[in-house]
């Protein structure tokens, strides 16, 4: 491959000028003292010595530092930095220093980013492994017990098969959530934007989760009676899933005999904000920034008594952000939490039909 070598003559020019001035001055002085001084002779001598000095110095300097400089470029090329390697090789130390410094800074930033990603990858794989092995071991334990002889007892057989089925259902739930969040992150999950009534959607979620909430005697309610529909734009199915995840989370960590309240407010003329508030245990302030991370749990004990995949809030965040909307959380430990998100409002006029 032909190397594009950018030559820098500044050093050679300056050095040859110094030599020329000194040599010409010395020769001029000697000719003045011992011979007949000739200005023409001194001028020709100066031109010759300047040319000779420039050629020798430039050649020598290039040959001296070229190998070292080229090695720097070759070492950098091994790191596949196309932006650096595409530049012509230069013997200008200031330019080379700037280029190498910029390259080193970019590489340092890239390495730090890779370290963060690697740490995230390790944590993610560890979390996935932890989430999957619990139901897997549970299913394996029940099936092994049945195969070891418990299958002959009808009561135990039915109970263990039902528990094994719950373990399989949890595995399916985790895999489905992982599949959805992966598609949301890489933008493969297309949104079907329609106009729908957010009040009706929330009421459907109330009906869906009524039995789950009744187990903890938690009341699901609106903050007021909404007599008119509130039309919004979005993917109705995905928004419903986001509301379900938030309300399930509210019920899961809500206070027994407590309440989960939903309010819908006008944020701007084009936006509404949906607030889901509970009076549960609340969240410590330092944990709030990490709430929407995959598998992040405020409870560090590792208990899984409440079930779930640990991906609910992360899925909510991706769904809302896929709509180019915002999600917020406000919580006080021991008081309760409020999760809220915005939606595009549909501005319409109700036409009265006269009979």
N, C-alpha and C positions, 0 to 999 in steps of 0.2 A: 504494500500500500504506500502510495506517495505521501510523504509528510509535508504538510503545508507549514513552512517555517518562516515566521515573521521576524525579520532582522531589525535590530534596534541599533542605530549608528550614533546615538548621542554620546555614549561613553567614549567610543573611538574618536569621534570628532573633537571632543573636549581635550582628550589626552594628546592627540596629534597637534592641536593648537598650542598646548603648553610646551611640547617638545620643539615645535617650530619657532615659537617666540624666543625660547631660550637659545636654541641652536643658531638662529639667524642673528640674534643679538650678540652672541659670542663670536660668530664668524665676522660680523660687521666690525666689532671692536678690534679683533686681531688684524683684519685687513687694513683698518685705519691706522693701527700702530706700526705695522711692519710692511705693509704694501700700499698701493694706491687704492683708496676706497672707491668702490663702484656700486651705486644704488641698483643698477640693472643686475649685477651679479648677485647681490643680496636678495633681490626679488625672485630671481630664477631659483636660487638655492632654497628660499623659503617655500616656493611651490613644490619643488622636488621633495624636500624633507617632509612637508605636510602630507603629500600624497603617499610617500613611502611609509610614514608613521601610521597613517590611517589604515592602509591595507594590512600592514603587519599586525597592528593592535586589534583590528576588527577580526582578522582571521584567527589570531591566537586566543582572543577572548571567546569567540564563538566555539572554537574547538575545545576550550577549557571547560566552559560551563554548559555546552550543548548536551553532552552526555548526561550530566546531572539533571538538567531541566527536562530533557526527553524522558528520563526515567520517572520523573514526577508525573508527567503526562501519561506515560504508560501505566504507572501504578493506579492513577485515577481512572484510566480507561477500563481497568479490570473491574472497577466498581460500577461500570455501566452507566456512567454519567454522560449522557449524550450532549447535554448543554455545555459541559466543560470540554469534552473531547472534540466537539465540532469546531472549537475555536482554534485559530492558528497558534502554533508554538511560538512563544516569545522569550527573548533573553532579557527583556526589560524586567528587572527585579521588582519594581514597584507594582507593575501591572500583574506580574505573576503572583506576588504576595496577596494582592486584592482578590485575584481569582481563586487561589487556594483557600484563603480565609473564608470567602463566600461559600465555596464548595464544602469546607469543613463545617461551617455553621448549618448549611442545609442538611448535611449528612447527620449531624448531631441531632437536629430536630426530627429527622426521619427515624433515627435509631430510637429516640425517646418515644416517638409515636408507636413504633413497632413493639417496644417494651410494654407500653400501656395495653396495646392490643393483645399481646401474648399473655399478659396477666389477666385480661378480661376473658381470653379464650380458655385459660386454665380454670378460672373461676366458673365460667359457664359450663365447661365439661364436667367439673366437679359437682355443680348443682344439678345438671341433667342426670348424672349417675346417681346422685343421692335421691332425686325425685323418683327415678325409675326403679331403683333396686328395692325400695320399700314395698310397693305393690307386687313386684315380681317375686320377692322372697315370701310374701304372704300367700300368693297363689301357689307357689311351689310347696310351701309348708302344708297347706290344706290338701293339695292333691297327693302329696307323698303320704300323708296320714291316711287318706282314703285307700291308697294302693297297698298300704301296710296292713290292712285288715278292717279298718273302720267302715269300709263300704258296705259291709254286711248289716250294719245298724242303720236302719232307714232314717231315723231321726237325725243321727249325726251326719249321715250322707247328705241329706237335704240341707242341713245348716251349713256344712262345710262347702257344698257346691254353691250355695247362695253367697257366701263370703268370698269364695274364689271369683264368682261373677262380678262382685263389687270391685275386686282388685283389678280385673280385666277392664272394667268400665273406667276406672281411674287411669289406667294405662292409655286407653283410647283417648280419654279427655286430655291428658298431657300431650300426646302426640298430635292431636288436632290443634291444640293451642300453639304448639311449636311450629306446626306447618303454617298456621295463620300468621303468626308474628314474623316468620321468615319471609312470607310473601309480602306482608306490609312493609317490611324494612327495605326490600329490594324493588318495591313498586310493582309487583306482579299481580297484586289483588286489585282488580278494577272495581271502581265504585259506580254504582247505578244511581245517579242523582235524580231524585224525584221530589215532589212536594207532598208533605204529609203533616198530619196534626200531631204535634209533640205531646199534647195533653192526652190524647187517646193512646198514644204509644206508651206513655208512662203508666196509664191506668191498666193497660194490658200486662205490663211488667208487675204491677201490684197483684193482679190476679194470678199471675204465674208463680210468684214467690210467696203467696199468702200462707200456704202450708208450712213452708220453711221458716217464715217469720213467727208463725204461731207456736212453734216448738220452743221459742225463747220468749214468747208472749210479747213480741215487738209489734207495735202498731205502725203500719205503712200508711202515710197520709200526705195530702197536699197541704200547703200552708193556707190555702183559701179555696173557695169554690170557683172553678173556672167554667163559666156558663157558655163561653164562646170558644171555638177552636182557635188554636195558635198555630198557623201554618209556617213550616220551615222547609229549607232545602237541604237535602243530604241523602245518603244511602240509608234508607229506612231500616233495613236488616242490620247493618253495621252499627248504626246509632242505637238500635234496640239492644244489641249485644253489649255496647259500652255501658248503657244504663243498667242492664242486668248485672254486669260485672261490678259496677260501683255499688249497687244495692245489695248484692250478695256479700260484698266486702263489708258493707255497713251492718248487715245482719250478723255476719260472722264475729265481728269485734264489738257489736253493740251491747248495751247494757240489758240484762234480763228485765222484762217489763218496761222496756224503754220505748223509743219511737224513732222512726226514720221519716224525715219530712222533706218533701220536694217542693221547690218553688220555681216559677218561671217568670223572669223579669225582663223588661225591655232595657237593654244595655245602651244601644244607640237606635237610631231610626231604622237601621238595617240589620241589627243584631239582637238576639235574645241570649240570656244566660240562664242555664239550668243549674240549680243548686240542690245538692243532696246532702242533708245535714243529719247527724245522729248525735246522741248523747252517750256514746260509748266511752271506752277507756282513753281515747285520744292517742296522740303520737308525740314522742319527745322531739323537740325542735331539731336536734342534730340529725335525726333520721329522715326528716322530710325530703331533703334533696335527693335521696336515693330510693324513694318509694316506688318510682316507675321503672326501676331496673329489673331485668329478668331475675326471677327467683329470689329477689331480695325480701327478707322477712325481718320485721322489727323484733320478733321473738327469736333470740339467738339460741334458745334451748334446742331447736331442731324438732320440736314437737309438731306432729301433723294431725292433731286431734280434730282440727277443723276441716281437714281435707283441702282440696283445691290443687291447682298445678303450680301456683306461685307466679303465674304469668298474667293474671287478670288485669292488674293495673297497667302493666306494660302494654298489653293489647289495647286497653282503653286509650292510652297516650298516643299510640300509633294510629288508631282509628280517627281520633279527633284531629291529629296533625295532618292526616291524609286528606281531611276536609279543609285544610288551611285554616283551622280554628285553634283556639287556645284552651288549655286545661289548667285549672288552678287547685291548690289545696291549702286549707287553713285549718290548723289543729292546735288544741291546747291539751296537754297531758292531764288526764283525769276529768276533763270537761266534755270533750267530744271532737268530732271532725266534720269539715265541710269540703266536699269535692264539687267543683263547678266547671262547666265548659260552655263555650259559646257556639251558636249556630246562626246560619244565615236566615234572616226572616223573610217571609213572602209578604209583600205588601199588595193587598187586594181590596177590592170593593165588593160589598155584599149587595147584590141586586134584589130589590123587592119585586115579587111577582104579584101583580094585581089580578084578582079573579073577577 
